């Protein structure tokens, strides 16, 4: 197993340990707004277990993925709306 995984957040390369959720990796990278609400308010994880849907991001072109339920994979591309 590799020591770290490389992935991109909004086009910028980052690295994290295997077994890290996307939500944790985003927070560790200093991302505080994962998306914006329909009224333009910033949103970020609230529950951390997939119930609230506040942590949705686009992963590898798939929109509205709950980042707290996805593990970072090598080469993953994450897009926030924040």
ChimeraX attribute file (.defattr): number of C-alpha atoms within 10 A of each C-alpha:
attribute: neighborCount
match mode: 1-to-1
recipient: residues
	/A:1	5
	/A:2	7
	/A:3	8
	/A:4	15
	/A:5	18
	/A:6	16
	/A:7	21
	/A:8	18
	/A:9	19
	/A:10	12
	/A:11	10
	/A:12	9
	/A:13	12
	/A:14	15
	/A:15	16
	/A:16	21
	/A:17	14
	/A:18	16
	/A:19	12
	/A:20	17
	/A:21	19
	/A:22	26
	/A:23	24
	/A:24	19
	/A:25	21
	/A:26	22
	/A:27	15
	/A:28	11
	/A:29	13
	/A:30	9
	/A:31	15
	/A:32	15
	/A:33	18
	/A:34	22
	/A:35	22
	/A:36	16
	/A:37	11
	/A:38	7
	/A:39	6
	/A:40	9
	/A:41	10
	/A:42	15
	/A:43	18
	/A:44	22
	/A:45	22
	/A:46	13
	/A:47	12
	/A:48	18
	/A:49	13
	/A:50	17
	/A:51	11
	/A:52	12
	/A:53	19
	/A:54	23
	/A:55	26
	/A:56	25
	/A:57	25
	/A:58	20
	/A:59	21
	/A:60	13
	/A:61	12
	/A:62	10
	/A:63	13
	/A:64	15
	/A:65	19
	/A:66	22
	/A:67	28
	/A:68	24
	/A:69	15
	/A:70	16
	/A:71	16
	/A:72	25
	/A:73	18
	/A:74	15
	/A:75	14
	/A:76	18
	/A:77	19
	/A:78	23
	/A:79	20
	/A:80	20
	/A:81	14
	/A:82	16
